């Protein structure tokens, strides 16, 4: 399978799972299982997305298709501000 399609799917799955956990956390009060699952999920998502990012970054220097590589990197990086926003809202809600 094409690395660009895989990276886009990984970014979409990361966003979807993160959004589901965020919505659950907003509607469930206090620190609970959803909070713990969310913390572990963020750690796992950081590892997976970082590996994909590093792979795409290395392709940027050896592959001729730079435009598609840069677009894929952008899609992966787009999750960072969203995750930070979700984190900020959840922390503010818990405090």
BALOBA-1460 file (C-alpha; in Angstrom, 3 decimals):
// residues 95
<rec num="1" residu="x" x="0.000" y="0.000" z="0.000"/>
<rec num="2" residu="x" x="1.148" y="3.539" z="-0.732"/>
<rec num="3" residu="x" x="2.821" y="5.287" z="2.226"/>
<rec num="4" residu="x" x="0.861" y="8.454" z="1.508"/>
<rec num="5" residu="x" x="-2.474" y="6.649" z="1.790"/>
<rec num="6" residu="x" x="-1.328" y="4.851" z="4.939"/>
<rec num="7" residu="x" x="-0.184" y="8.091" z="6.581"/>
<rec num="8" residu="x" x="-3.488" y="9.780" z="5.745"/>
<rec num="9" residu="x" x="-5.437" y="6.852" z="7.190"/>
<rec num="10" residu="x" x="-3.306" y="6.869" z="10.344"/>
<rec num="11" residu="x" x="-3.923" y="10.605" z="10.764"/>
<rec num="12" residu="x" x="-7.668" y="10.142" z="10.218"/>
<rec num="13" residu="x" x="-7.887" y="7.233" z="12.667"/>
<rec num="14" residu="x" x="-5.864" y="9.179" z="15.255"/>
<rec num="15" residu="x" x="-8.157" y="12.178" z="14.862"/>
<rec num="16" residu="x" x="-11.316" y="10.042" z="15.019"/>
<rec num="17" residu="x" x="-10.329" y="8.077" z="18.127"/>
<rec num="18" residu="x" x="-9.093" y="11.247" z="19.830"/>
<rec num="19" residu="x" x="-12.345" y="13.045" z="19.059"/>
<rec num="20" residu="x" x="-14.441" y="10.145" z="20.351"/>
<rec num="21" residu="x" x="-12.443" y="10.048" z="23.592"/>
<rec num="22" residu="x" x="-12.695" y="13.832" z="23.900"/>
<rec num="23" residu="x" x="-16.474" y="13.825" z="23.470"/>
<rec num="24" residu="x" x="-16.828" y="11.004" z="26.002"/>
<rec num="25" residu="x" x="-14.642" y="12.904" z="28.473"/>
<rec num="26" residu="x" x="-16.670" y="16.092" z="28.065"/>
<rec num="27" residu="x" x="-19.918" y="14.290" z="28.867"/>
<rec num="28" residu="x" x="-18.541" y="12.160" z="31.710"/>
<rec num="29" residu="x" x="-17.622" y="14.138" z="34.802"/>
<rec num="30" residu="x" x="-14.365" y="13.755" z="36.736"/>
<rec num="31" residu="x" x="-11.318" y="11.557" z="36.376"/>
<rec num="32" residu="x" x="-12.408" y="8.085" z="35.320"/>
<rec num="33" residu="x" x="-11.586" y="5.251" z="32.940"/>
<rec num="34" residu="x" x="-12.105" y="7.461" z="29.880"/>
<rec num="35" residu="x" x="-9.492" y="9.873" z="31.234"/>
<rec num="36" residu="x" x="-6.962" y="7.088" z="31.757"/>
<rec num="37" residu="x" x="-7.670" y="5.554" z="28.356"/>
<rec num="38" residu="x" x="-7.265" y="9.016" z="26.836"/>
<rec num="39" residu="x" x="-3.862" y="9.523" z="28.469"/>
<rec num="40" residu="x" x="-2.607" y="6.150" z="27.261"/>
<rec num="41" residu="x" x="-4.072" y="6.766" z="23.830"/>
<rec num="42" residu="x" x="-2.301" y="10.113" z="23.493"/>
<rec num="43" residu="x" x="1.016" y="8.438" z="24.335"/>
<rec num="44" residu="x" x="0.436" y="5.699" z="21.775"/>
<rec num="45" residu="x" x="-0.734" y="8.180" z="19.136"/>
<rec num="46" residu="x" x="2.377" y="10.316" z="19.681"/>
<rec num="47" residu="x" x="4.617" y="7.290" z="19.117"/>
<rec num="48" residu="x" x="2.792" y="6.069" z="16.000"/>
<rec num="49" residu="x" x="2.395" y="9.513" z="14.420"/>
<rec num="50" residu="x" x="6.030" y="10.372" z="15.189"/>
<rec num="51" residu="x" x="7.234" y="7.232" z="13.438"/>
<rec num="52" residu="x" x="5.096" y="8.026" z="10.400"/>
<rec num="53" residu="x" x="6.335" y="11.633" z="10.459"/>
<rec num="54" residu="x" x="9.980" y="10.517" z="10.557"/>
<rec num="55" residu="x" x="9.357" y="8.095" z="7.704"/>
<rec num="56" residu="x" x="7.709" y="10.840" z="5.623"/>
<rec num="57" residu="x" x="10.473" y="13.277" z="6.479"/>
<rec num="58" residu="x" x="13.088" y="10.815" z="5.256"/>
<rec num="59" residu="x" x="11.089" y="10.322" z="2.049"/>
<rec num="60" residu="x" x="11.138" y="14.071" z="1.528"/>
<rec num="61" residu="x" x="14.886" y="13.919" z="0.974"/>
<rec num="62" residu="x" x="15.046" y="10.771" z="-1.181"/>
<rec num="63" residu="x" x="11.766" y="10.805" z="-3.069"/>
<rec num="64" residu="x" x="11.058" y="12.905" z="-6.128"/>
<rec num="65" residu="x" x="7.379" y="13.383" z="-5.271"/>
<rec num="66" residu="x" x="7.956" y="16.199" z="-2.774"/>
<rec num="67" residu="x" x="4.512" y="17.777" z="-3.085"/>
<rec num="68" residu="x" x="2.646" y="14.623" z="-2.015"/>
<rec num="69" residu="x" x="5.179" y="14.038" z="0.763"/>
<rec num="70" residu="x" x="4.743" y="17.574" z="2.117"/>
<rec num="71" residu="x" x="0.942" y="17.224" z="1.971"/>
<rec num="72" residu="x" x="1.137" y="13.968" z="3.942"/>
<rec num="73" residu="x" x="3.413" y="15.586" z="6.519"/>
<rec num="74" residu="x" x="0.899" y="18.438" z="6.823"/>
<rec num="75" residu="x" x="-1.951" y="16.015" z="7.412"/>
<rec num="76" residu="x" x="0.000" y="14.260" z="10.167"/>
<rec num="77" residu="x" x="1.013" y="17.584" z="11.764"/>
<rec num="78" residu="x" x="-2.565" y="18.908" z="11.615"/>
<rec num="79" residu="x" x="-3.458" y="16.618" z="14.526"/>
<rec num="80" residu="x" x="-1.060" y="18.427" z="16.891"/>
<rec num="81" residu="x" x="-3.071" y="21.645" z="17.415"/>
<rec num="82" residu="x" x="-6.298" y="19.657" z="17.636"/>
<rec num="83" residu="x" x="-4.832" y="17.361" z="20.292"/>
<rec num="84" residu="x" x="-3.522" y="20.387" z="22.197"/>
<rec num="85" residu="x" x="-6.965" y="22.023" z="22.071"/>
<rec num="86" residu="x" x="-8.648" y="18.839" z="23.336"/>
<rec num="87" residu="x" x="-6.034" y="18.490" z="26.083"/>
<rec num="88" residu="x" x="-6.477" y="22.111" z="27.175"/>
<rec num="89" residu="x" x="-10.240" y="21.766" z="27.371"/>
<rec num="90" residu="x" x="-10.079" y="18.497" z="29.323"/>
<rec num="91" residu="x" x="-7.478" y="19.822" z="31.794"/>
<rec num="92" residu="x" x="-9.501" y="23.010" z="32.311"/>
<rec num="93" residu="x" x="-12.633" y="20.907" z="32.851"/>
<rec num="94" residu="x" x="-10.897" y="18.660" z="35.403"/>
<rec num="95" residu="x" x="-9.417" y="21.513" z="37.433"/>
